[in-house]
């Protein structure tokens, strides 16, 4: 009776890098240009900005005070871009 050597198969599953995008820049590999980067962040008006402005408007702050959330970065969404290729690589929605 012939014996066969045991064969071991090793499978490697490549899991994508999952990053938690928040207010601060993130070190990562860009999925578009494959460069090793630290993201650049910008702010854009999002749902939370409009909700806060609406609430201020409802409370009678209609003489321009309801526009304050549009000037405060803490009320806006954070967009993460690759500094090499300028593609959007992630976004932090506050709401």
DOFI-525008 format. One record per residue: residue in one letter; x negated, y negated, z negated of N, C-alpha, C, O in turn. Coordinates in steps of 0.1 Angstrom, whole numbers. Last residue first. Layout:
(vovo A (X Y Z) (X Y Z) (X Y Z) (X Y Z))
...
END
This chain:
(vovo X (242 -632 -105) (255 -628 -109) (259 -617 -99) (270 -612 -99))
(vovo X (216 -636 -98) (219 -639 -112) (233 -634 -115) (237 -633 -127))
(vovo X (197 -616 -78) (210 -623 -79) (214 -624 -94) (214 -615 -101))
(vovo X (167 -615 -64) (173 -614 -78) (186 -623 -78) (185 -635 -78))
(vovo X (154 -597 -37) (162 -608 -42) (167 -605 -56) (172 -594 -58))
(vovo X (128 -589 -13) (136 -587 -25) (144 -599 -29) (140 -610 -25))
(vovo X (115 -597 9) (112 -583 5) (121 -580 -8) (121 -568 -12))
(vovo X (117 -615 38) (123 -613 25) (121 -599 21) (126 -590 28))
(vovo X (86 -623 55) (99 -615 54) (104 -615 40) (96 -615 31))
(vovo X (61 -635 58) (73 -644 55) (86 -636 55) (97 -643 55))
(vovo X (37 -622 60) (46 -622 72) (59 -630 70) (67 -630 79))
(vovo X (24 -631 36) (17 -628 49) (26 -629 61) (23 -636 71))
(vovo X (40 -634 14) (33 -646 19) (26 -643 32) (22 -653 39))
(vovo X (72 -621 14) (59 -617 16) (51 -630 21) (55 -636 31))
(vovo X (96 -634 -11) (91 -632 3) (76 -628 3) (69 -630 -6))
(vovo X (124 -633 -30) (110 -629 -30) (106 -627 -15) (113 -619 -8))
(vovo X (146 -656 -44) (143 -649 -32) (128 -646 -32) (120 -655 -34))
(vovo X (169 -659 -70) (155 -660 -67) (152 -650 -55) (156 -639 -55))
(vovo X (198 -681 -74) (192 -667 -71) (178 -669 -67) (174 -680 -62))
(vovo X (202 -706 -101) (201 -701 -87) (196 -687 -86) (189 -682 -95))
(vovo X (200 -716 -125) (213 -712 -121) (213 -706 -107) (224 -701 -103))
(vovo X (174 -724 -129) (179 -713 -137) (193 -708 -134) (197 -698 -139))
(vovo X (171 -746 -113) (166 -733 -107) (171 -722 -116) (173 -711 -110))
(vovo X (194 -771 -109) (187 -763 -119) (184 -749 -114) (193 -742 -110))
(vovo X (210 -784 -90) (196 -789 -92) (188 -781 -102) (176 -783 -104))
(vovo X (234 -772 -91) (227 -771 -79) (213 -777 -79) (205 -775 -70))
(vovo X (244 -779 -117) (239 -765 -114) (231 -764 -101) (223 -755 -100))
(vovo X (253 -807 -113) (240 -803 -120) (235 -789 -117) (223 -787 -115))
(vovo X (277 -812 -103) (267 -809 -93) (253 -805 -99) (244 -801 -92))
(vovo X (293 -821 -122) (296 -807 -118) (285 -803 -107) (284 -791 -104))
(vovo X (287 -847 -125) (281 -838 -134) (283 -823 -130) (275 -815 -134))
(vovo X (302 -862 -107) (288 -858 -103) (282 -848 -113) (272 -841 -109))
(vovo X (327 -865 -120) (319 -876 -116) (304 -873 -113) (296 -881 -116))
(vovo X (339 -843 -132) (340 -844 -117) (332 -856 -112) (331 -858 -100))
(vovo X (344 -828 -156) (331 -834 -153) (330 -836 -138) (321 -830 -131))
(vovo X (367 -814 -164) (368 -828 -162) (355 -835 -159) (354 -847 -158))
(vovo X (366 -787 -165) (366 -794 -177) (365 -809 -176) (362 -816 -186))
(vovo X (365 -780 -138) (377 -778 -145) (378 -785 -158) (389 -789 -163))
(vovo X (338 -786 -133) (348 -794 -126) (361 -792 -133) (369 -802 -135))
(vovo X (325 -766 -148) (323 -780 -151) (334 -789 -145) (338 -798 -152))
(vovo X (334 -744 -132) (338 -745 -146) (337 -760 -151) (345 -765 -158))
(vovo X (322 -749 -108) (336 -749 -109) (341 -750 -123) (351 -757 -125))
(vovo X (295 -747 -115) (300 -760 -110) (315 -760 -111) (321 -771 -114))
(vovo X (295 -720 -122) (292 -730 -133) (297 -744 -128) (303 -751 -136))
(vovo X (300 -709 -97) (309 -706 -108) (307 -717 -119) (317 -722 -125))
(vovo X (278 -717 -81) (292 -721 -78) (302 -720 -90) (310 -728 -92))
(vovo X (258 -703 -94) (257 -718 -93) (271 -723 -90) (275 -733 -96))
(vovo X (265 -676 -91) (265 -682 -105) (265 -698 -104) (271 -704 -112))
(vovo X (262 -673 -63) (275 -672 -69) (275 -679 -83) (285 -686 -86))
(vovo X (235 -695 -53) (242 -683 -54) (256 -684 -60) (260 -695 -63))
(vovo X (210 -713 -37) (223 -714 -43) (230 -700 -42) (231 -695 -31))
(vovo X (177 -702 -42) (188 -705 -33) (201 -705 -41) (202 -697 -50))
(vovo X (141 -705 -45) (155 -704 -51) (165 -708 -41) (163 -717 -33))
(vovo X (113 -683 -40) (121 -696 -38) (134 -694 -44) (138 -683 -47))
(vovo X (81 -669 -44) (95 -670 -48) (101 -684 -44) (94 -694 -45))
(vovo X (60 -645 -30) (62 -659 -32) (77 -660 -35) (85 -654 -28))
(vovo X (44 -615 -43) (55 -622 -36) (55 -637 -39) (51 -641 -50))
(vovo X (13 -604 -36) (21 -609 -47) (32 -618 -41) (28 -628 -34))
(vovo X (4 -575 -16) (8 -589 -19) (13 -591 -33) (16 -582 -40))
(vovo X (-10 -556 8) (-9 -556 -6) (-7 -571 -11) (-17 -579 -8))
(vovo X (8 -551 38) (-2 -558 31) (0 -557 16) (12 -556 12))
(vovo X (27 -541 55) (19 -531 48) (8 -538 40) (-2 -531 36))
(vovo X (47 -555 67) (34 -557 73) (23 -548 66) (12 -548 69))
(vovo X (71 -545 54) (71 -549 68) (57 -550 74) (55 -545 85))
(vovo X (68 -539 28) (73 -529 36) (73 -532 51) (76 -524 60))
(vovo X (40 -548 10) (50 -553 18) (55 -542 27) (47 -535 34))
(vovo X (34 -537 -22) (30 -535 -8) (42 -539 0) (53 -534 -1))
(vovo X (31 -560 -50) (37 -548 -43) (30 -547 -29) (22 -555 -25))
(vovo X (38 -579 -78) (27 -573 -69) (33 -561 -63) (39 -553 -70))
(vovo X (61 -606 -79) (59 -592 -81) (47 -588 -72) (46 -592 -60))
(vovo X (70 -637 -97) (64 -630 -85) (60 -615 -89) (57 -613 -100))
(vovo X (99 -640 -118) (85 -640 -116) (80 -633 -103) (87 -623 -100))
(vovo X (126 -634 -120) (122 -648 -117) (107 -649 -113) (103 -657 -105))
(vovo X (128 -602 -105) (134 -612 -114) (129 -626 -110) (128 -629 -98))
(vovo X (130 -570 -92) (128 -584 -88) (136 -593 -98) (148 -592 -100))
(vovo X (115 -542 -98) (126 -550 -104) (123 -565 -101) (114 -571 -107))
(vovo X (109 -519 -72) (105 -531 -80) (117 -537 -86) (128 -538 -80))
(vovo X (98 -489 -62) (110 -496 -66) (106 -507 -76) (100 -504 -86))
(vovo X (84 -474 -35) (81 -482 -47) (94 -490 -50) (99 -497 -41))
(vovo X (97 -442 -26) (94 -456 -23) (92 -463 -36) (97 -460 -47))
(vovo X (80 -411 -30) (91 -420 -34) (87 -434 -32) (76 -438 -34))
(vovo X (72 -384 -12) (68 -398 -14) (80 -405 -18) (90 -406 -11))
(vovo X (66 -353 -25) (77 -362 -21) (72 -376 -23) (70 -380 -34))
(vovo X (47 -326 -15) (46 -340 -21) (57 -348 -16) (58 -350 -4))
(vovo X (44 -293 -23) (51 -303 -16) (50 -316 -23) (53 -317 -35))
(vovo X (24 -266 -21) (26 -278 -28) (33 -288 -19) (28 -291 -8))
(vovo X (25 -232 -23) (29 -243 -14) (31 -255 -23) (40 -255 -33))
(vovo X (4 -205 -26) (11 -216 -34) (13 -227 -24) (4 -232 -17))
(vovo X (4 -171 -23) (3 -183 -16) (11 -194 -24) (23 -192 -27))
(vovo X (-14 -143 -33) (-3 -152 -35) (-6 -165 -28) (-17 -170 -28))
(vovo X (-25 -118 -9) (-28 -128 -19) (-16 -138 -21) (-9 -141 -11))
(vovo X (-10 -86 -7) (-12 -98 -1) (-15 -109 -12) (-9 -108 -23))
(vovo X (-18 -52 -5) (-15 -63 -14) (-18 -76 -6) (-29 -77 0))
(vovo X (-6 -22 9) (-15 -34 10) (-9 -45 1) (3 -46 -1))
(vovo X (-8 12 0) (0 0 0) (-9 -12 0) (-18 -13 -8))
END
